[in-house]
Amino acid sequence: MSLENTEIPDMKSIWNGKGGQVWVENQKLLDGMFKPFEDCLVKAVLDSGKVNILDIGCGAGATSLATSWVLGETGKVTGVDVSKALIQAAKERTTIGESSTQFICSDAQSYRFEEAVYDMVISRFGVMFFDDPVAAFKNFHSAATTDAQLHVYAWRSPTENPFMTAAQKAAAPYMQGLPKPEPNAPGQFGFANADYVREILTKAGWKGVEIEPIDLECSLAARELEKYNTNLGVLGMIYDQLDNETREEVRSKVQSAFQSFVKGDRAEFVAACWKITACAN
Ligand SMILES: C[S@@+](CC[C@H](N)C(=O)[O-])C[C@H]1O[C@@H](n2cnc3c(N)ncnc32)[C@H](O)[C@@H]1O
């Protein structure tokens, strides 16, 4: 079957469509997989002594709630996300008691945050999707206090992240019509180029920008691999559109491609990312 005329929707539509929906459905799996990054963010917040936290692209709220939990009554955490479904999921999880956490459903690039309020801006993989990243980081800068810190994580290149690209590679012969993303285009790997990221943050007014590679070991249950591969990423976007025969071929090719990551009952991989930090002044 041809994917010649398949258009990849813009980021906001993706996150308010299938992209957001699959993140809600796979919330436990994804939160488990990316827990090492949650731990790093929580530690960074605790070490900083900051208490009024803005979590960008907070998704279903894992990092906002974990931060809120450790800060206790002294803290205030605001999670912002463009996806209605993910913010709904985050709000539903909040009833457990983190009353100091609030969630806002909006485009973080243009949302009018209260000015000079947040003393720390954090994100786990939520900052690579803006159509105007300089405007977005300027917006966070205006929302930040003069002594605020920024601490966010983003993916390095696809070649450094074979786990993240294995499904798409294995299914490539069936996905030939799909448009190729431009370099630095919004998306999972939109911040892979550190020079580009440094330029964005500097233009947006952030100082002391540091971009360090960080490799964290992540894992998921091996029995969840198929669900993960066929629901998420570019393959997940088009998997349901494939006819039955092609879908079966793709499923089996993708499954074999992941065997090298399986260790016993877990699938293990290294997430090759950037730790991006900066100060407001
Ligand atoms: C890869 S997910 C990460 C979610 C969450 N930080 C986590 O670690 O579970 C990226 C998130 O960024 C959000 N996002 C994308 N564009 C956005 C925008 N313009 N404004 C706010 N959130 C956005 C998506 O809706 C999605 O929840």
The ligand as a Tripos MOL2 file, in Angstrom:
@<TRIPOS>MOLECULE
LIG
   27    29     1     0     0
SMALL
NO_CHARGES

@<TRIPOS>ATOM
      1 C1          7.2020   13.3120   24.8020 C.3       1 LIG1
      2 S1          5.8280   13.9300   25.6550 S.3       1 LIG1
      3 C2          6.4840   14.1370   27.3000 C.3       1 LIG1
      4 C3          5.3980   14.2550   28.3300 C.3       1 LIG1
      5 C4          5.8880   14.3840   29.7770 C.3       1 LIG1
      6 N1          6.8130   15.4590   29.9620 N.3       1 LIG1
      7 C5          6.4970   13.0950   30.2510 C.2       1 LIG1
      8 O1          7.7120   13.0200   30.3830 O.co2     1 LIG1
      9 O2          5.7340   12.1520   30.4820 O.co2     1 LIG1
     10 C6          5.8070   15.5950   25.0420 C.3       1 LIG1
     11 C7          4.7240   16.4540   25.6450 C.3       1 LIG1
     12 O3          4.8570   17.7980   25.1500 O.3       1 LIG1
     13 C8          3.5590   18.3080   24.9410 C.3       1 LIG1
     14 N2          3.5970   19.4480   24.0300 N.ar      1 LIG1
     15 C9          3.9010   19.4280   22.7010 C.ar      1 LIG1
     16 N3          3.8060   20.6780   22.2000 N.ar      1 LIG1
     17 C10         3.4360   21.4900   23.2110 C.ar      1 LIG1
     18 C11         3.1640   22.8890   23.3040 C.ar      1 LIG1
     19 N4          3.2590   23.6840   22.2430 N.pl3     1 LIG1
     20 N5          2.7880   23.3900   24.5080 N.ar      1 LIG1
     21 C12         2.6940   22.5690   25.5990 C.ar      1 LIG1
     22 N6          2.9150   21.2440   25.5530 N.ar      1 LIG1
     23 C13         3.2960   20.7110   24.3770 C.ar      1 LIG1
     24 C14         2.7850   17.1220   24.4020 C.3       1 LIG1
     25 O4          1.3950   17.2810   24.4650 O.3       1 LIG1
     26 C15         3.3280   15.9910   25.2700 C.3       1 LIG1
     27 O5          2.5780   15.8140   26.4210 O.3       1 LIG1
@<TRIPOS>BOND
     1     1     2 1
     2     2     3 1
     3     2    10 1
     4     3     4 1
     5     4     5 1
     6     5     6 1
     7     5     7 1
     8     7     8 2
     9     7     9 1
    10    10    11 1
    11    11    12 1
    12    11    26 1
    13    12    13 1
    14    13    14 1
    15    13    24 1
    16    14    15 ar
    17    14    23 ar
    18    15    16 ar
    19    16    17 ar
    20    17    18 ar
    21    17    23 ar
    22    18    19 1
    23    18    20 ar
    24    20    21 ar
    25    21    22 ar
    26    22    23 ar
    27    24    25 1
    28    24    26 1
    29    26    27 1
@<TRIPOS>SUBSTRUCTURE
     1 LIG1         1 GROUP 0 **** ****
